[in-house]
Structure formats: structure tokens, C-alpha cells
Amino acid sequence: MEHKNTSKLKKNKCQNIDKAMRIQEVIERVAISRSKIYDLSNKNLFPKPFKVKGTKMVRWRESEIQNWLEAQYDE
């Protein structure tokens, strides 16, 4: 019985994990150039990327990109 509850908890935690988007995916989603994305991000006008631990790669959280897009339509 306890085993089933544990697997349910694990499943729920996985559902809350954001997709880590690559720059090309972000460009396609928001229709803004790579340089403009970094420019806006440096000015705190666009979500900042995070570094993937142990690598030189950066990614964006899908939920942050979606929230940013929705905020653009709210204005």
C-alpha cells in the first residue's frame, strides 16, 4: 500500500517539472531574434536563462517563457 502512495508522489513531482527550452525553441516560440532575447534579458525585460549544471549550456524555463508571452498580450 505504501509503495503505491510513493509512486503517486513521484508522478506528481514530475508533472511540476518545467521543460528546459533551448535558444532555438525560445526564438520560435516568441518570434524574436537571439540577440534581442539576450538584450531584453540583460535589461530584465525577458526571462533569464539558467546554466545547466556541469556544462556551458543555458536553457529557459518553458513556464517563464509562457508567462512572459501572456503578459505581452495583457498590455
N, C-alpha and C positions, 0 to 999 in steps of 0.2 A: 504494500500500500504506500509506504513512504517513498519508494522508488518512483512511482507514478507522479507524485507531487513534485519531486525533484526535477523530473524531466519536463514537467509543465513550467516550472520556474525558469529552466534553461531556455525553453522555447520562447517564453515571454521576453526574456532579456535579449535574445537575438532579434526579435521583431523591433526593438527600440534602437538598433544599431543603424547609424546613417551610412549611406553609400558614400564612399570616398571617390570624388569625381576628379578625373584628370583635366588638365587645362583645355584640351580639345573638346571634351564633353561640356565644359563650362561655356566655352566660346559658342558652341552650337546651341546650347540652351538659352543663353541670354542675347545672342546675336551682337556681341561686342568684341572688338579685336583683343588680342592677347595684351598688347601694350596698354590699351585703355583699361583693361581689367586690373593690371598691376598699378596703373596710375590711380584709379579710383580706390583701390585697396590701400595704397600708401596714404591717401587722403582720408581714410576711414569712411569712405562713401560706398564701399563694396566689401563683402565678407573677405576676411584674410584667410589665406591658405594655412595649412598646418604641415609640418615636416613629418614624414614617415620615419619612425624611429629606426636608427641604424642605416639610413640611406640619405641620399641628397634629394630625394623626391619630395614634391609637395602635392597636396590634394586639398580639395574643398569639400566641405560637408554639404551633401545634397539638400538637407533641410534649410541650411543657411542661404543657399542659392535660391531655393523656392520662396523663402520668406522675403528675400530681397526683391525678387520679381513681383511678388504680390504687393509689396509696398510701393513699387513703381506705378502700379495701376490704381492704387488708393489715392495718389496725389492728384 
